[in-house]
Amino acid sequence: MPHGTNDSKPLIRSTGMSVMVVPEGVDFGDEKAYLVIGLAAVGEEHLEVLSSVAVLVSDDDDMKRILEASSEEELISIFEEGMGE
């Protein structure tokens, strides 16, 4: 996951995440990425968010649910459940 610079940290006003499912995949080095996640976090909140996301996407059943979600609402619900919200 790419990281921003320390110079950009003061510009982040709230923690947020974007999630994009790419059914046909996008080239990412020698592999294809089917899930792309963007994250901006205040202070050190990114560590907790990254940890929760890593646990969520490392579970094969959850990853299948994410990739097969049929609506934005379903996708948000999966992430909220997986992140304890």
N, C-alpha and C positions, 0 to 999 in steps of 0.2 A: 504494500500500500504506500503510495507516495506521501511524503510529508511536506508541510509548509515550513517556512523559516521562522526563526524566533522574532524577526522583524514584523511578521504579520500577526503575531499573537495579540497585540493590543487592539487590532481591528475587529476581532471576533467578539460579538456582543452577547451571543447565546449559543448554546450547543445545539447542533442540528445534523441531520444525516439525510443523504439522498440515496435512493436505491434504484438501480436499473437492471431489469432482466433482459438479456439479449438472447432470444431463442435460437438464433442461428450461430451465436457466438461471435466473438471478435478476437483477432489474433493478439496474443499476449506472450511475446517471446516464442518459445517452442510449443506453447499450448494455446487452447482457446479458453477465453473467459466467458462465462454465461451469466455471471452476476458481477455488477460493478457497483461499488459503494463509495460515496463521497462523504467525508466527515469534517466538520469544523467544531471545535470544542473549546470552551472557556477553561483557562488554566490547565489543570491536570485531569480534567474530566475525560479527556480522550482515552486515558488508560483504562478506565472502567468500561467505557463504551466499546473499545477495541476488544477487551477481554470477553464481554458479553456476546459480541458479534462472532468472535472466533469460536466460542462454544456452540453457538447456534448453527453456524454453517459447517461445523465439523461433524454434526450429526447427519447421517445420510438421509434419514426420514424427513428431518426438517429442511434439508437442502432440496429434496425432491418437492416438498410442499411449496417452497419458495419459487422454484423454477416453474411449477405448474399452477401457480396462483392465477385465478381467472379475473381478478379485479385489483385495483389499487387498495381498496378497503381490506381485502383478504391478505394482501402482502403486508400492509401496515399491521394488521392483527397478528400475523405470524411473528413479526419482529417485536411487537409489544409483549407478546407472550414469552418469547425467548429471552427478552431483556428484563423481564420482571416488572413491567409497567402495568 
